[in-house]
Amino acid sequence: MNRIILPVMIFIILITSLTGCFDATEVDDIALVLSIGVDRGVSDKWRLTVQYPTMKGKASGTAGGGAESSQESDYATETVDAPSFFTGLNMINTNLPRKLNLMHTKFLVFSEDLAMSGDIGEFLAPIVRFREVRRSIHVIVSRGPAMDFVKNNEPVIGITLSKSNENTILNGYLTTGFLPHSTISTVYNRIKSPYRQAFAILGAVNNQENFIKSGPIWGTEYKSGGEYKAGEIPREKGNKLELFGSAVFDGDKMVGELNGDETRYLLILLDEFKRGYFTIKDPKKPDLIIPLDVRQKVKPAVKVRFEGDKVFIHVVLKLEGELLAVQSRIFYESRELKPVLEEAFEQQLKTGLEEVIRKCQGLNSDVFNFGGTVVRHFGTIQQWEDYNWLKRFKDAQITTEVEFIVKRTGTFIKSSPILSVEGKD
């Protein structure tokens, strides 16, 4: 018996080890889609725009089948109106020598018009199911056609667009806080959640018309630098694409926008703020400013209590920072004056936090995940669902408490006055 079993086992092992790779996909058989734009269609329901590398160096002209390639670009885009995302991919594939592949897609861009129509959930559900789609794809809402956003997506530093896209998001999120980290996973989970609601990165094509080259010089008006939204920053040259602020959703319908400062406050309340430079008025000379390098010290403490059906939420936030400059040369590094500076920033932050909370309550959108703490006061899932937190969020009484310390003063121990022949300035 053993004489029969042993040869059979050897035969089976040899057969399995000698199987071919007839169904393998070779690298030079696919075109890696880097960005996907989604607008409302005209000839059909969706207008899909895909961006992919041409794999042939500097290209010019127009690709076949309606594909448009920017002159002197290594990347091409193609747009099609289609009844579904997958059918649209098939339609584009008929014009390409390589099959579109989504495994390295970085951007999924919805036009603001589509996001406000409340249809993005219908679009997200099928592609989240698709095995090629990574849930780490960044979700952007474009203030303008998504098609234009994708077509203007070009590398500014380096030649690799995929790395440029990834670094743009991470740098903006980790080092400034002016934009959130929003992926397919977070957006899709939030639009289904009874605890919280969704937000996405706000993007736009900046035509740079806000940069005024000549005119009256700036006076003494205070600006924080974060009061802009995508497409509004006064700048010249550089990347045409701009990611700045957040799009706020109620379910899968966009209901409002947050500017850069408001997005920072959102991230602080979510414990997702990493670092950023803040500018405040000089407490003793309001016509001058003081910049601070601010970091979140510990996770926010959220306390909840009920009075009948009314919910009261109190949030305690602790941050620390570094003094970057003192234009007035006042000795804020001293033990006596440092608390003055800390109190000024605490008040500015507290005001901003409570204003953005009120704004989102007016939009009926708990993007702060307060529901994740409120739910702990319910004994069963049914009781929680019957309470309907998303509907009651707008009526919650929410207050904040901010603690901030200047932990470092940079490389200066003391701000000294500037001297001239006439004495101290």
C-alpha positions in Angstrom: 0.0 0.0 0.0 2.8 2.4 0.9 4.4 1.6 -2.5 1.3 3.1 -4.1 0.8 6.1 -1.8 4.4 7.4 -2.0 4.5 7.7 -5.8 1.1 9.3 -5.8 2.2 12.0 -3.3 5.4 12.7 -5.2 3.3 13.0 -8.4 0.9 15.5 -6.8 3.7 17.6 -5.4 5.5 17.7 -8.7 2.2 18.7 -10.5 1.5 21.6 -8.1 5.1 22.9 -8.2 5.2 22.9 -12.0 2.0 25.0 -12.5 2.4 27.9 -14.9 1.5 31.6 -14.6 -0.8 31.8 -17.5 -3.2 34.1 -15.5 -0.5 36.4 -14.1 -0.7 40.1 -14.9 2.6 41.6 -16.1 3.7 45.1 -15.1 3.9 46.2 -18.7 0.3 45.1 -19.3 -1.3 47.6 -16.9 -1.7 51.4 -16.6 -1.7 52.5 -13.0 -4.5 55.0 -12.3 -3.1 57.8 -10.0 -6.2 60.0 -9.7 -9.9 59.6 -10.3 -12.3 62.5 -10.8 -16.1 62.2 -10.5 -18.6 64.8 -11.7 -22.3 64.6 -12.6 -22.5 63.5 -16.2 -24.4 65.0 -19.1 -24.6 62.1 -21.6 -24.8 59.6 -18.7 -25.0 59.6 -14.9 -21.3 59.9 -14.0 -18.5 61.8 -15.7 -15.3 60.0 -14.8 -11.8 61.3 -15.3 -8.8 59.1 -14.8 -5.2 60.1 -14.8 -2.3 57.6 -15.6 1.3 57.8 -16.5 2.1 57.6 -20.3 5.3 55.5 -19.6 7.1 57.1 -22.5 8.8 60.2 -21.1 7.8 63.7 -22.2 4.7 63.5 -24.3 2.8 66.1 -26.3 -0.3 66.2 -28.3 -3.5 64.3 -27.7 -3.9 60.6 -27.0 -6.4 58.6 -29.0 -10.0 57.9 -28.2 -10.6 61.3 -26.6 -7.8 61.1 -24.1 -6.2 64.4 -23.4 -2.5 64.7 -22.5 -0.9 67.9 -21.2 1.9 69.1 -23.4 5.3 68.2 -22.1 3.8 65.9 -19.5 4.5 62.3 -18.4 0.8 61.9 -17.5 -2.4 61.7 -19.5 -6.1 62.1 -18.6 -9.2 60.7 -20.2 -12.8 61.6 -19.4 -16.0 59.6 -20.2 -19.6 59.8 -19.3 -20.8 56.4 -18.1 -23.7 54.7 -16.2 -21.3 53.3 -13.5 -17.7 53.5 -12.4 -16.8 50.0 -13.6 -18.5 50.4 -17.0 -16.6 53.7 -17.4 -13.4 51.9 -16.8 -14.3 49.4 -19.5 -15.2 52.2 -21.9 -11.8 53.8 -21.3 -10.0 50.5 -21.6 -11.2 50.0 -25.2 -9.0 53.0 -26.2 -5.9 52.0 -24.3 -3.2 49.4 -25.0 -2.9 48.7 -21.3 -5.6 47.7 -18.7 -6.3 50.4 -16.1 -5.4 49.3 -12.6 -6.4 51.0 -9.3 -3.9 49.5 -6.9 -1.8 52.7 -6.7 -4.6 55.3 -6.9 -3.9 58.3 -4.5 -6.8 60.8 -5.1 -10.5 60.3 -5.4 -11.9 63.7 -6.3 -15.6 64.6 -6.2 -16.9 67.9 -7.6 -18.6 70.1 -5.0 -21.7 70.0 -7.2 -21.8 66.2 -6.9 -21.0 66.2 -3.2 -23.9 68.6 -2.5 -26.3 66.4 -4.4 -25.9 63.6 -1.8 -24.9 60.9 -4.3 -21.3 60.1 -3.2 -22.5 57.3 -1.0 -24.0 55.6 -4.1 -20.6 56.0 -5.8 -18.4 54.9 -2.8 -20.3 51.7 -1.9 -19.3 49.7 -5.1 -15.7 50.8 -5.3 -15.0 50.1 -1.6 -16.1 46.5 -2.4 -13.6 46.3 -5.4 -10.5 44.3 -4.6 -8.1 46.7 -6.5 -9.2 49.7 -4.5 -7.1 50.5 -1.4 -9.1 52.2 1.4 -6.2 54.5 2.0 -7.1 56.6 -1.1 -7.5 60.2 -0.2 -11.0 61.8 -0.7 -11.1 65.3 -2.0 -14.0 67.6 -2.7 -13.1 70.0 -5.5 -14.5 73.6 -5.5 -15.1 73.3 -9.3 -15.2 70.4 -11.7 -13.3 67.3 -10.6 -12.2 66.9 -14.2 -10.3 70.2 -14.1 -8.8 69.3 -10.8 -7.4 66.0 -12.1 -6.1 67.6 -15.3 -4.1 70.1 -13.4 -2.6 67.5 -11.1 1.1 67.7 -12.1 4.3 67.1 -10.0 5.9 70.4 -8.9 9.0 69.0 -7.1 10.4 65.8 -8.6 9.0 63.8 -11.4 6.9 61.2 -9.6 3.3 62.2 -9.3 2.2 59.4 -7.0 4.8 60.4 -4.4 4.1 64.1 -4.9 0.4 63.5 -4.2 1.1 61.5 -1.1 3.6 63.9 0.3 1.3 66.9 -0.4 -1.5 65.4 1.7 0.8 64.2 4.6 2.8 67.5 4.8 -0.4 69.5 4.9 -1.9 67.3 7.5 1.1 66.6 9.7 2.9 69.9 9.6 0.2 72.5 9.3 -3.2 71.1 10.2 -4.8 73.2 7.5 -6.3 70.0 5.9 -7.6 66.8 7.4 -6.5 63.2 6.7 -9.5 61.9 4.9 -9.6 58.5 3.1 -12.2 56.3 1.5 -12.2 54.2 4.7 -12.9 57.1 7.0 -15.5 58.8 4.8 -17.4 55.6 4.0 -17.4 54.5 7.6 -18.6 57.9 8.8 -21.5 58.2 6.4 -22.9 55.0 7.8 -22.2 55.8 11.5 -24.8 56.8 14.1 -21.9 58.3 16.2 -20.3 60.8 13.9 -20.4 62.3 10.4 -18.0 62.7 7.6 -15.6 65.3 6.4 -13.2 65.4 3.4 -10.3 67.4 2.1 -11.3 70.6 0.4 -9.5 71.2 -2.9 -9.5 73.7 -5.8 -7.6 74.9 -8.8 -6.0 78.2 -7.7 -6.0 80.5 -10.8 -3.9 82.9 -8.7 -6.2 85.9 -9.3 -6.2 86.6 -5.6 -2.5 87.6 -5.7 -2.5 91.4 -6.1 0.8 92.5 -7.6 0.4 96.2 -6.9 -1.8 98.5 -4.9 -1.9 100.0 -1.4 0.6 98.2 0.9 -0.7 96.2 3.8 -1.7 98.2 6.9 -2.2 96.8 10.4 -5.1 94.5 9.8 -4.6 91.2 11.7 -4.9 88.0 9.7 -4.3 84.5 11.0 -3.2 83.0 7.7 -5.8 80.2 8.0 -8.9 82.2 7.1 -8.8 81.0 3.5 -10.4 78.0 1.8 -8.9 76.1 -1.1 -8.5 78.3 -4.2 -8.5 81.6 -2.2 -4.9 81.9 -1.0 -3.2 85.0 -2.5 -0.1 83.4 -4.1 1.8 83.3 -7.4 3.4 80.4 -9.2 3.8 76.9 -7.7 1.3 74.1 -7.8 -2.1 75.1 -9.4 -3.8 72.6 -7.1 -4.6 73.8 -3.6 -5.7 71.7 -0.6 -6.9 73.9 2.2 -9.8 73.3 4.5 -12.5 70.7 4.8 -15.9 69.7 3.3 -18.5 68.8 6.0 -21.2 66.2 5.4 -24.5 65.2 6.8 -24.8 61.6 5.7 -23.4 61.5 2.2 -24.5 65.0 1.4 -22.0 67.9 1.7 -23.6 70.7 3.8 -20.7 73.2 4.4 -17.1 74.1 4.3 -14.5 74.8 6.9 -11.5 77.1 6.3 -8.0 76.4 7.3 -8.3 77.7 10.9 -11.6 75.9 11.4 -10.0 72.7 10.1 -7.3 73.0 12.7 -9.9 73.4 15.5 -11.6 70.3 14.2 -8.4 68.2 14.2 -7.6 69.5 17.8 -11.0 68.3 19.0 -10.5 64.9 17.3 -6.9 64.5 18.7 -5.6 64.5 15.2 -3.7 67.8 15.3 0.0 67.1 15.1 1.7 70.5 14.7 1.2 73.9 13.3 2.3 77.6 13.4 -0.3 79.9 15.0 -0.2 83.7 14.8 -1.8 85.8 17.6 -2.0 89.5 18.4 0.7 90.8 20.7 -1.3 91.2 24.0 0.5 94.5 24.8 0.9 95.8 21.3 -2.1 94.6 19.2 -0.8 96.1 16.0 2.0 93.5 16.1 1.9 89.7 16.1 3.5 86.8 17.8 3.9 83.4 16.0 3.8 80.2 18.0 4.8 76.6 17.1 1.9 74.6 18.7 1.5 70.9 19.4 -1.2 68.9 21.1 0.0 67.7 24.5 -2.5 65.0 25.5 -5.7 63.6 24.2 -8.8 65.8 24.8 -10.9 64.9 27.8 -14.5 64.8 26.9 -17.0 64.9 29.8 -20.7 64.2 29.3 -23.8 64.7 31.5 -27.5 64.6 31.0 -30.4 66.7 32.2 -33.4 64.8 30.9 -32.9 64.4 27.2 -30.6 67.4 27.1 -26.9 66.6 26.8 -24.0 68.7 28.2 -20.5 68.2 26.8 -17.4 69.8 28.3 -14.0 69.3 26.5 -10.7 70.0 28.2 -7.7 70.5 25.8 -4.0 70.7 26.7 -1.5 72.1 24.3 2.1 73.3 24.4 4.2 75.4 22.1 7.4 77.2 21.3 7.8 81.0 21.0 9.0 81.7 17.5 9.3 85.5 17.5 8.4 88.7 19.4 8.0 91.7 17.0 7.5 94.1 19.9 10.7 92.9 21.6 8.8 92.7 24.9 10.3 90.3 27.4 7.6 87.6 27.1 10.1 85.0 28.0 10.1 86.2 31.6 8.2 84.3 34.3 5.9 87.3 34.8 4.9 87.9 31.2 4.8 84.3 29.8 1.4 83.7 31.4 0.1 86.8 29.6 1.1 85.2 26.3 -0.3 81.8 27.2 -3.7 83.3 28.3 -4.0 85.3 25.0 -3.5 82.1 23.0 -5.9 80.1 25.2 -8.6 82.7 24.7 -8.1 82.8 20.9 -8.2 79.0 20.7 -11.2 78.7 23.0 -13.1 81.2 20.9 -12.2 79.5 17.6 -13.1 76.0 19.0 -16.5 77.1 20.2 -17.3 79.0 17.0 -16.5 76.0 14.8 -18.6 73.8 17.1 -21.6 76.2 16.7 -21.0 76.3 13.0 -21.2 72.5 12.7 -24.2 72.3 15.0 -25.9 74.7 12.6 -25.0 72.3 9.8 -26.3 69.3 11.8 -23.0 67.6 11.4 -21.1 66.0 14.3 -17.7 65.7 12.6 -16.1 65.8 16.1 -17.2 62.3 17.1 -18.8 63.5 20.3 -21.4 60.7 19.8 -18.6 58.2 20.4 -18.5 59.5 24.0 -22.2 60.1 24.5 -23.0 56.5 23.5 -21.3 55.2 26.6 -24.2 56.5 28.7 -26.7 54.1 27.0 -27.3 50.6 28.1 -28.3 49.0 24.8 -27.8 49.6 21.1 -31.6 50.0 20.7 -31.7 52.7 23.3 -28.9 54.5 21.5 -30.5 54.2 18.1 -33.9 55.4 19.5 -32.1 58.5 21.0 -30.9 59.5 17.5 -27.8 61.4 18.4 -27.2 62.8 14.9 -30.5 64.6 15.1 -30.0 65.8 18.7 -26.4 67.0 18.2 -27.5 70.5 17.1 -29.2 71.0 20.5 -26.3 69.8 22.7 -24.7 72.3 25.1 -20.9 72.1 24.3 -18.2 74.1 26.2 -14.4 74.0 26.0 -11.6 74.6 28.4 -8.1 75.2 27.0 -4.7 74.9 28.8 -1.6 76.1 27.0 2.0 76.5 28.1 5.0 78.0 26.3 7.4 75.2 26.9 10.3 76.6 24.8 11.4 80.0 23.7 13.5 79.0 20.7 17.2 79.9 20.7 16.6 83.2 22.5 16.5 83.6 26.3 15.3 87.1 26.2 13.8 89.6 23.6 15.9 92.7 23.8 15.0 96.1 22.4 16.6 97.3 19.1 19.1 100.1 19.6 19.8 103.0 17.2 21.7 106.3 17.4 18.5 107.8 18.8 18.2 105.2 21.5 15.8 102.3 22.0 13.2 101.5 19.2 
